[in-house]
Amino acid sequence: MPPTSSLLPAAHVDPGGAAVAWVVPDAGDAGVEVRKRSVGGLDNAVYVLRDLATDDALVVDAADDADLVLEAVEGLAVRAVVTTHGHPDHWQALGAVVAATGGSPLAHPADADLIPHRTDAVEDGGRVHFGTAEVRVLHTPGHTPGSVCLLLADRVLLSGDTLFPGGPGATRGDAAAFRTLIGSLRERLFVLDDATLVCPGHGDGTTIGAERPSLDDWAARGW
């Protein structure tokens, strides 16, 4: 099991390297431990949320390397595996992880056709429960039509590829998709508190407050 602290670890997580973990004390009855691993050649982040009251767990993006994902959930009861969006680097281990854990595979229906596995629908405003804890689903289209973010205890945002340090996820020159993504940031994410920790689908984290001042600059540059 990775070391735990009450604060976000400063250490970068290397692909295939050791997990880091921290505790969100006001989530669930006894708090929620957030474990982060990096897998695959694109530095994909896999997050495991563990309810400390029950050892029930939620996996966010079974991206690649099922063995590493399953190592991160060893001894836990995985209740669901949420895929934040339908790009292949975010679901390559989904089938194996669901088969091994029995967790319900969840994704937004707008991206269901992009994922070659059965998924049950999660909708905007929905809640995904694990033990005494839950996350709230925010539909944030733009990077893909069905992109979602997950909000834990109003203080930790699992942002998939919607938001990174320094800007939004790529829309590959699609001007309409980029405008939609900027709208998602403005209307769904940047209404959150500045202290909200952002845990993206690749690389290191940031906060809403650190990124908010740059939104108009991103909109003007067009990517």
ZIGIZI-V151570 format. One record per residue. N is the residue number from 1. PHI is phi as a letter, one per 40 degrees, with the letter a starting at -180 (none if undefined). Layout:
BEGIN
n,phi
N,PHI
N,PHI
END
This chain:
BEGIN
n,phi
1,none
2,c
3,c
4,b
5,a
6,c
7,b
8,d
9,c
10,c
11,c
12,c
13,c
14,c
15,d
16,g
17,c
18,c
19,c
20,b
21,a
22,a
23,b
24,c
25,c
26,b
27,b
28,g
29,c
30,b
31,g
32,b
33,c
34,b
35,b
36,b
37,b
38,b
39,b
40,g
41,c
42,b
43,f
44,c
45,c
46,b
47,b
48,b
49,b
50,b
51,c
52,c
53,c
54,b
55,g
56,c
57,a
58,b
59,b
60,b
61,g
62,c
63,c
64,a
65,f
66,d
67,c
68,c
69,c
70,c
71,c
72,c
73,b
74,d
75,g
76,b
77,c
78,c
79,c
80,a
81,b
82,c
83,b
84,c
85,a
86,c
87,c
88,d
89,c
90,b
91,b
92,c
93,b
94,d
95,d
96,c
97,c
98,c
99,c
100,c
101,b
102,g
103,c
104,c
105,c
106,b
107,a
108,c
109,c
110,c
111,b
112,d
113,c
114,c
115,b
116,c
117,b
118,c
119,b
120,c
121,c
122,b
123,b
124,d
125,g
126,c
127,b
128,b
129,c
130,a
131,g
132,c
133,b
134,a
135,b
136,b
137,c
138,b
139,c
140,b
141,c
142,i
143,c
144,b
145,c
146,b
147,c
148,b
149,b
150,b
151,b
152,b
153,f
154,f
155,a
156,b
157,b
158,c
159,c
160,f
161,b
162,c
163,a
164,b
165,d
166,g
167,i
168,c
169,c
170,c
171,b
172,f
173,g
174,c
175,c
176,c
177,c
178,c
179,c
180,c
181,c
182,c
183,c
184,c
185,c
186,c
187,c
188,b
189,c
190,c
191,c
192,c
193,c
194,d
195,c
196,c
197,c
198,b
199,b
200,c
201,c
202,a
203,g
204,c
205,c
206,a
207,b
208,d
209,c
210,c
211,c
212,d
213,c
214,c
215,d
216,c
217,c
218,c
219,c
220,c
221,c
222,g
223,a
END
